[in-house]
Amino acid sequence: MSDRRRVYADYNATAPLRDAVKGVVIEAMGLVGNPSAIHGEAVAARYAVEKARRMIAKAIAAPAPECVVFTSGGSESNNFALKGIAAVPRENGRKPHFIVTAAEHKAVLDAARQLERLGRIELTIVSVDAEARVRADDLRAALRADTALVSIILANNEVGSINPIRELVKIVRENSSAIFHTDAVQALGRIPVSVRDLDVDLMTISAHKVGGPQGIGALYIRDGVQLEPLISGGGQESHLRAGTENIPAIVGFAHAVALAVEEIPRELARQVVLREMLWEELRETFPTAVRNTPITHSLPNTLNFSLPGRESRRMIALLDEAGVACSAGSACTSNDPEPSHVLKAMGLAEEVVSSAIRLSFGPATTDDDIASVARAFQSLPQDS
């Protein structure tokens, strides 16, 4: 397959920059003013930033544009949510209690563990079921009178499982006064995402999963929720995130989100068909293949599976040579020799965890691409 065009099947790591977005980013690079100044050039720059903020607020059904605070990406937004809540002074002086799940993105898990290690919070890590979802009873049992924050991912970045966030928020509301945060980075632009429908207090989103620029994201903050800034200095982003705004990236972010949200009705169904078509091909080639992505209540573009007896990194290298770009899980931990914490949390056997492959697709993925991926797997040597 070396003479064939490459197939990109790693959208969950980062999606290719959309051509239409590239154009608006380049155009926005011509804005020379600092949005915090007051001259004409600055006003034009400020208008571009605020227009983008309005576009993103509309896409996620935020009640007001001011609820959207720009950051450098999903990891910063997740850290801002957790560390910003942990830093809020408490009247009783006691350490707040946080709840996160065992299948969160490392940007949430590691931030929570760091806060615990520094003595800033008390932490409960709630287990997940065999499909990487939170069980309602487990969440209910973990809640305490002093629980200050619950963070549960909307759509898992490794296996694509979708948590019933609205139902979980209801449990938290009925049993505590905790703030509810969700990491919606993988969900945005792939399934409908509305802060109004989810009823969350904080929500993390990012541009580069939906064909926007890398290095730009946002945190939705419900009006009235108090956070301490991670980055102090100027008064940008309503005094919540200092630093001159990255105007081209912000503009590209907004346009990418708008395009992705517009595509959801047709892309959701189309990508499910592609995913299931590929799975049938793989299962026919590898009868012992284990599917890790749930059939229902999962991202339409994500297929995580294992080929027991084969090693993930070896397969990924061979597939790359065959023209297919894919991964074993989160790109943020691809160089980590430890097995996937998500698959381990699901209770999967070691041979399943160590042989996992994640394929993830997007709007540019075609039927021919799926056929090429299937052929690449069929070409794997027996000892891979």
C-alpha positions in Angstrom: 0.0 0.0 0.0 3.0 2.3 0.0 1.9 3.9 -3.3 -1.6 4.7 -2.1 -2.7 7.9 -0.4 -2.6 7.9 3.3 -5.7 7.5 5.4 -5.9 9.7 8.5 -7.8 7.8 11.2 -6.8 9.7 14.3 -9.3 12.5 14.6 -9.6 12.0 18.3 -6.0 13.1 18.7 -6.4 16.1 16.4 -8.6 16.8 13.4 -7.0 18.2 10.2 -7.4 22.0 9.9 -10.4 22.7 7.7 -9.7 24.6 4.5 -12.5 27.1 5.3 -11.0 27.7 8.7 -7.5 28.1 7.4 -8.8 31.0 5.3 -10.4 32.9 8.1 -7.3 32.3 10.3 -5.1 33.8 7.6 -7.4 36.7 7.2 -7.5 37.3 11.0 -3.7 37.4 11.0 -4.1 40.8 9.4 -5.7 42.2 12.5 -2.8 44.1 14.1 -4.4 45.7 17.1 -4.3 44.5 20.7 -8.0 43.9 21.8 -7.3 45.6 25.1 -6.3 48.9 23.6 -8.9 51.6 22.5 -7.7 52.8 19.1 -9.3 51.8 15.8 -7.1 48.8 15.1 -7.7 47.5 18.6 -11.5 47.9 18.2 -11.4 45.8 15.1 -9.4 43.1 16.9 -11.8 43.2 19.9 -14.8 42.9 17.5 -13.3 39.8 16.0 -12.8 38.2 19.4 -16.2 39.0 20.7 -17.9 37.9 17.4 -16.1 34.5 17.9 -17.2 34.4 21.5 -20.8 34.9 20.4 -20.6 32.2 17.8 -19.2 29.6 20.3 -21.8 30.6 22.9 -24.6 30.1 20.3 -23.1 26.7 19.3 -23.2 25.3 22.9 -26.4 27.1 23.8 -24.7 29.3 26.5 -27.0 31.9 28.0 -24.5 34.7 27.3 -21.3 35.1 25.4 -19.5 36.2 28.6 -19.9 32.7 29.9 -17.2 31.6 27.3 -13.6 32.1 28.6 -10.9 31.4 26.1 -7.9 29.3 27.1 -5.0 27.6 25.4 -6.9 24.3 25.0 -8.7 21.5 26.7 -5.9 20.7 29.2 -5.8 24.3 30.4 -9.6 24.5 30.6 -9.7 21.3 32.7 -7.0 22.5 35.0 -8.7 25.9 35.3 -12.0 24.2 36.3 -10.4 22.1 39.0 -7.7 24.4 40.3 -9.9 27.4 40.0 -12.6 25.8 42.3 -10.0 24.5 44.7 -8.5 27.9 45.2 -11.8 29.6 46.2 -11.5 30.5 49.9 -13.8 28.5 52.2 -15.5 30.0 55.2 -14.8 26.9 57.4 -11.2 26.7 56.2 -11.6 22.9 55.4 -10.3 21.3 52.3 -13.0 20.8 49.7 -14.0 17.4 48.5 -13.7 16.6 44.8 -15.1 13.7 42.8 -13.7 12.6 39.4 -14.0 9.3 37.6 -11.3 6.6 36.8 -11.9 7.1 33.1 -11.3 10.9 32.9 -8.8 12.4 30.5 -5.4 12.7 32.2 -5.8 16.5 32.3 -8.6 16.0 34.8 -7.2 13.0 36.7 -3.7 14.3 37.0 -4.9 17.8 38.0 -7.1 16.3 40.7 -4.3 14.0 42.0 -1.9 17.0 42.1 -4.3 19.0 44.2 -4.7 16.0 46.5 -0.9 15.5 46.7 -0.5 19.2 47.6 -3.1 18.9 50.4 -5.5 21.3 48.6 -8.5 18.9 48.3 -9.8 15.5 49.5 -10.4 13.3 46.4 -12.7 10.4 45.5 -12.1 8.6 42.3 -15.3 6.9 41.2 -15.1 3.6 39.3 -16.7 3.1 35.9 -18.5 0.1 34.4 -17.4 -2.2 31.6 -18.3 0.5 29.0 -16.4 3.3 30.8 -19.6 4.9 32.1 -20.3 6.2 35.6 -22.9 4.2 37.6 -25.5 6.5 39.2 -25.4 4.6 42.5 -21.6 4.9 42.7 -21.8 8.7 42.2 -24.6 9.0 44.7 -22.6 7.0 47.3 -19.5 9.2 46.7 -21.2 12.5 47.3 -20.6 14.2 50.7 -21.9 17.3 52.4 -18.6 19.0 51.6 -18.3 17.9 48.0 -17.3 21.1 46.1 -16.8 19.7 42.6 -17.8 16.7 40.5 -16.0 16.3 37.1 -17.3 13.7 34.7 -16.3 13.4 31.1 -19.1 13.7 28.5 -17.6 11.5 25.8 -14.6 9.3 26.5 -11.6 10.2 24.4 -10.4 6.6 24.1 -13.4 4.4 23.7 -16.1 7.0 22.8 -18.6 6.1 25.6 -21.1 8.8 26.3 -22.0 9.5 29.9 -25.6 10.5 30.8 -24.5 13.8 32.1 -27.9 15.4 32.6 -29.0 12.5 34.8 -25.8 12.6 36.8 -26.1 16.3 37.3 -29.6 15.7 38.7 -28.1 13.3 41.2 -25.5 15.9 42.3 -28.1 18.6 42.6 -30.4 16.5 44.7 -27.6 15.4 47.1 -25.1 18.3 47.3 -24.3 21.8 46.4 -21.3 20.8 44.3 -20.3 22.5 41.1 -20.6 20.1 38.1 -17.8 20.2 35.4 -17.8 18.1 32.2 -15.0 17.7 29.7 -16.8 17.9 26.4 -13.7 18.1 24.2 -14.4 14.9 22.2 -18.2 15.4 22.1 -18.3 19.0 20.7 -19.1 18.9 17.0 -19.8 15.1 17.0 -22.9 14.9 19.0 -25.3 17.8 20.1 -23.7 19.6 23.0 -25.9 22.1 24.9 -25.0 23.5 28.3 -28.7 24.3 28.8 -29.7 20.7 28.2 -26.8 19.2 30.2 -27.4 21.7 33.0 -23.6 21.8 33.8 -21.8 24.6 35.7 -18.5 24.3 33.9 -17.7 22.7 30.5 -14.4 22.3 28.7 -14.2 22.5 24.9 -11.3 22.7 22.4 -10.8 23.7 18.7 -8.5 21.1 17.3 -10.9 18.2 17.6 -13.3 19.8 15.2 -10.9 21.1 12.5 -9.9 24.3 14.2 -6.4 25.5 15.2 -4.4 23.7 17.8 -3.6 25.6 21.0 -7.0 27.3 21.6 -10.0 26.2 23.7 -12.5 27.6 26.1 -14.2 27.0 29.5 -17.9 27.6 29.8 -18.6 29.1 33.2 -22.1 29.4 34.4 -23.0 32.9 35.7 -22.4 33.0 39.4 -19.8 30.3 39.6 -16.7 31.6 41.3 -13.2 30.5 40.1 -9.8 31.8 41.0 -7.7 32.5 37.9 -4.8 30.2 36.9 -3.0 33.0 35.1 -2.9 36.5 36.6 -1.8 39.7 35.0 -4.0 41.8 32.7 -7.8 42.0 32.8 -8.5 39.9 29.8 -11.3 37.4 29.7 -13.3 39.1 32.4 -10.2 39.1 34.7 -10.3 35.3 34.6 -7.4 34.5 32.2 -4.7 37.1 31.7 -2.7 37.4 28.4 -3.3 39.0 25.1 -5.8 37.0 23.1 -4.7 34.8 20.2 -7.0 36.4 17.7 -6.4 34.2 14.6 -6.9 31.0 16.7 -10.0 32.3 18.4 -11.5 33.3 15.1 -10.6 29.9 13.6 -12.1 28.1 16.7 -15.4 29.8 16.2 -15.7 29.0 12.6 -14.7 25.4 13.1 -17.3 24.9 15.8 -20.0 26.5 13.6 -19.2 24.2 10.7 -19.0 21.1 12.8 -22.2 21.7 14.6 -24.0 22.4 11.3 -22.7 19.0 10.0 -23.9 16.9 13.0 -27.3 15.8 11.6 -25.7 14.2 8.5 -22.3 13.3 9.8 -23.5 11.5 13.0 -25.5 8.9 11.0 -22.9 8.6 8.2 -20.0 8.0 10.6 -21.9 5.3 12.5 -22.4 3.5 9.2 -18.7 3.7 8.4 -17.7 2.6 11.9 -20.0 -0.5 11.8 -18.9 -1.3 8.3 -15.3 -1.3 9.3 -16.0 -3.3 12.5 -17.7 -6.0 10.4 -14.6 -6.2 8.1 -12.3 -6.4 11.0 -14.3 -9.0 12.8 -14.3 -11.2 9.7 -10.5 -10.9 9.4 -9.9 -11.3 13.1 -12.5 -13.6 14.7 -10.9 -13.1 18.2 -11.1 -9.3 18.0 -12.6 -7.6 21.1 -14.7 -4.5 20.7 -14.1 -1.9 23.4 -16.3 0.9 22.0 -20.0 0.4 22.9 -22.4 -0.1 20.0 -24.8 2.4 21.4 -24.4 5.6 23.4 -21.0 6.2 22.0 -19.3 8.7 19.6 -20.2 7.9 16.0 -16.6 8.4 14.8 -14.7 6.2 17.3 -13.9 2.5 17.2 -11.6 1.1 19.9 -10.9 -2.6 19.7 -8.3 -5.1 20.6 -6.5 -8.0 18.8 -5.3 -10.2 21.7 -1.9 -11.6 21.1 -0.6 -8.6 19.2 1.1 -5.5 20.6 -0.5 -2.1 20.0 2.7 -0.1 19.3 3.9 -2.7 16.8 0.6 -2.7 15.0 0.5 1.1 14.9 4.0 1.2 13.3 3.0 -1.4 10.7 -0.2 0.4 9.9 1.6 3.6 9.6 3.9 2.0 7.0 0.8 0.7 5.2 -0.6 4.3 5.0 -2.9 4.4 8.0 -2.5 6.9 10.8 -4.1 5.7 14.1 -3.3 5.3 17.7 -3.7 3.1 20.8 -5.5 5.8 22.8 -5.1 9.3 24.0 -2.4 11.2 22.1 -1.5 12.9 25.4 -0.3 9.6 26.7 1.0 7.9 23.6 4.6 7.9 24.8 3.5 6.5 28.2 4.6 2.9 28.6 1.8 2.3 31.1 -1.3 0.6 29.7 -4.4 2.7 29.1 -5.9 3.8 32.4 -9.4 3.9 30.7 -9.3 0.3 29.5 -7.9 -0.8 32.9 -10.7 1.0 34.6 -13.2 -0.9 32.4 -11.9 -4.1 33.9 -10.4 -5.5 30.7 -7.8 -8.3 30.7 -4.2 -7.3 30.2 -4.0 -9.0 26.8 -6.9 -6.9 25.7 -5.5 -3.7 27.1 -2.1 -4.2 25.6 -3.4 -4.9 22.1 -5.9 -2.0 21.8 -6.2 0.2 18.7 -8.2 3.4 18.4 -9.5 4.4 15.0 -11.3 7.8 14.8 -12.8 9.5 11.7 -14.2 12.8 10.6 -16.1 14.6 7.9 -13.4 13.9 5.3 -13.4 10.1 5.8 -14.9 8.2 2.9 -16.0 4.7 2.1 -12.8 4.2 0.2 -10.8 5.2 3.3 -12.6 2.6 5.4 -11.8 0.0 2.7 -8.2 1.0 2.8 -8.0 0.7 6.6 -9.6 -2.8 6.4 -6.9 -3.8 3.8 -4.1 -2.4 5.9 -5.2 -4.6 8.8 -5.6 -7.6 6.6 -1.9 -7.0 5.5 -0.6 -7.3 9.1 1.9 -10.1 9.5 0.8 -12.9 11.8 3.5 -12.1 14.4 2.5 -8.4 14.8 
